[in-house]
Amino acid sequence: TNGSINTEYTFTLNVTDLPSGVDNVIFLSTFDFPNEINLNSSSVVDGQAAITVSTSYPTDGSFGFLWGVRDAGDPQGLVLGGSSVIVIGMESTRSFTLDSCGDSVQSNNTGVGSAVLDTWDISAIPNGVTFNIKGDFTGTVSSLFNI
């Protein structure tokens, strides 16, 4: 959090414990801004491969960063990946309480370029309840649900 606009940020993607026989991997990475997909090849040495990717952000906000890696010699095999949320500027926090089953709560985060973390207290809900979470996104998707 609290990153700065127009500052270059560099991320190192490192995979380890790759199986023998994997000589090269292809890394795929994408940032919300700019919205482009980067493909980078890397040799595997002692079961490891790594690349670095960089970007800067022209506005405050929360931005997604997704990455994946696959065996360059087998497009159907060895797929790994991950994601992060990068926050540029100040992050604000809102809290909500869901007290009982059947409640419906809408957080209404409509600020484009805003970085808002919503925390939901579900401690009063019994174990085994299924949640119906709906996200209405316009433009760039920069929201993640963690339950």
C-alpha positions as CSV (number, residue, x, y, z in Angstrom):
1,T,0.0,0.0,0.0
2,N,0.9,3.6,-0.3
3,G,2.8,3.3,-3.5
4,S,3.5,6.4,-5.6
5,I,2.3,7.3,-9.0
6,N,4.8,7.5,-11.9
7,T,7.3,5.4,-10.0
8,E,8.6,2.3,-11.7
9,Y,8.1,-0.9,-9.7
10,T,9.9,-4.1,-10.5
11,F,8.7,-7.6,-9.6
12,T,10.8,-10.8,-9.7
13,L,8.9,-13.9,-10.6
14,N,10.8,-17.0,-9.4
15,V,9.7,-20.6,-9.6
16,T,11.5,-23.4,-7.9
17,D,11.4,-27.2,-7.7
18,L,10.6,-27.6,-11.4
19,P,10.7,-31.2,-12.4
20,S,13.6,-32.7,-14.3
21,G,13.2,-32.6,-18.0
22,V,11.8,-29.0,-18.0
23,D,14.5,-27.0,-19.8
24,N,12.6,-23.8,-20.6
25,V,9.5,-22.1,-19.2
26,I,7.3,-19.3,-20.5
27,F,6.2,-16.6,-18.0
28,L,3.0,-14.7,-18.7
29,S,2.4,-11.6,-16.7
30,T,-0.2,-8.8,-16.9
31,F,-0.9,-5.6,-15.0
32,D,-4.3,-3.8,-14.9
33,F,-2.4,-0.8,-16.1
34,P,-1.2,-0.9,-18.8
35,N,-3.6,-3.6,-19.8
36,E,-1.2,-5.8,-21.8
37,I,0.1,-9.3,-21.6
38,N,3.9,-9.9,-21.4
39,L,5.4,-13.2,-22.5
40,N,9.0,-14.0,-21.3
41,S,11.1,-17.1,-21.8
42,S,13.5,-18.3,-19.2
43,S,16.0,-21.2,-19.0
44,V,15.6,-23.6,-16.1
45,V,18.8,-24.1,-14.1
46,D,18.9,-26.5,-11.1
47,G,15.0,-26.7,-11.2
48,Q,14.6,-22.9,-11.0
49,A,13.6,-20.1,-13.4
50,A,13.1,-16.4,-12.9
51,I,12.3,-13.1,-14.7
52,T,11.7,-9.5,-13.7
53,V,8.9,-7.4,-15.0
54,S,8.3,-3.6,-14.4
55,T,5.5,-1.1,-14.6
56,S,4.5,2.3,-13.3
57,Y,1.0,3.6,-12.5
58,P,-0.2,7.0,-13.7
59,T,-3.0,7.3,-11.1
60,D,-3.9,6.3,-7.5
61,G,-5.9,3.1,-7.2
62,S,-5.8,-0.7,-6.6
63,F,-4.5,-2.7,-9.6
64,G,-4.3,-6.4,-10.3
65,F,-1.1,-8.2,-11.1
66,L,-1.5,-11.7,-12.6
67,W,1.2,-14.1,-13.6
68,G,1.5,-17.7,-14.8
69,V,4.3,-20.1,-16.0
70,R,4.2,-23.1,-18.2
71,D,6.7,-25.6,-19.7
72,A,7.8,-24.1,-23.0
73,G,8.2,-27.7,-24.4
74,D,4.7,-28.8,-23.4
75,P,1.9,-26.2,-23.8
76,Q,-0.5,-28.5,-22.0
77,G,1.6,-29.2,-19.0
78,L,3.1,-27.6,-15.9
79,V,0.9,-24.6,-15.3
80,L,1.5,-22.5,-12.2
81,G,0.3,-19.0,-11.4
82,G,-0.6,-16.3,-8.8
83,S,-2.0,-12.9,-8.3
84,S,-1.5,-9.8,-6.2
85,V,-3.2,-6.5,-5.7
86,I,-1.0,-3.4,-6.0
87,V,-2.2,-0.3,-4.1
88,I,-1.0,3.1,-5.3
89,G,-1.9,6.0,-3.0
90,M,-3.8,5.7,0.3
91,E,-6.0,2.7,0.9
92,S,-9.2,3.3,2.7
93,T,-11.0,0.6,4.7
94,R,-14.7,0.0,5.3
95,S,-16.2,-2.6,7.6
96,F,-19.6,-4.4,7.3
97,T,-21.4,-6.9,9.6
98,L,-23.5,-9.7,8.3
99,D,-25.6,-10.8,11.3
100,S,-27.9,-13.5,9.9
101,C,-28.8,-15.7,7.0
102,G,-30.8,-14.0,4.2
103,D,-29.3,-10.6,4.7
104,S,-28.2,-8.7,1.6
105,V,-25.5,-6.0,1.8
106,Q,-24.1,-3.9,-1.0
107,S,-20.7,-2.2,-0.5
108,N,-21.2,0.2,-3.5
109,N,-17.5,0.8,-4.3
110,T,-18.0,2.9,-7.4
111,G,-15.0,5.1,-7.2
112,V,-12.9,4.5,-10.3
113,G,-9.2,4.5,-9.3
114,S,-10.0,4.2,-5.6
115,A,-8.3,1.7,-3.4
116,V,-10.9,0.4,-0.9
117,L,-10.6,-2.7,1.3
118,D,-13.9,-4.0,2.5
119,T,-13.8,-6.3,5.6
120,W,-16.9,-8.4,6.3
121,D,-17.6,-9.8,9.8
122,I,-19.4,-13.1,9.3
123,S,-18.8,-14.5,12.8
124,A,-22.5,-14.6,13.6
125,I,-23.3,-16.8,10.6
126,P,-23.4,-20.6,11.2
127,N,-20.8,-22.9,9.7
128,G,-21.7,-24.5,6.4
129,V,-23.6,-21.4,5.0
130,T,-23.2,-20.7,1.3
131,F,-22.5,-17.1,0.3
132,N,-23.8,-15.7,-3.0
133,I,-21.3,-13.0,-3.9
134,K,-21.9,-10.9,-6.9
135,G,-19.5,-8.5,-8.5
136,D,-20.7,-6.0,-11.1
137,F,-17.6,-4.7,-12.8
138,T,-17.2,-2.1,-15.5
139,G,-14.0,-1.4,-17.3
140,T,-10.9,-3.0,-15.6
141,V,-11.5,-5.6,-13.0
142,S,-9.5,-4.7,-10.0
143,S,-11.4,-6.4,-7.2
144,L,-10.6,-9.7,-5.6
145,F,-12.8,-11.8,-3.2
146,N,-11.0,-13.6,-0.4
147,I,-13.2,-15.8,1.8
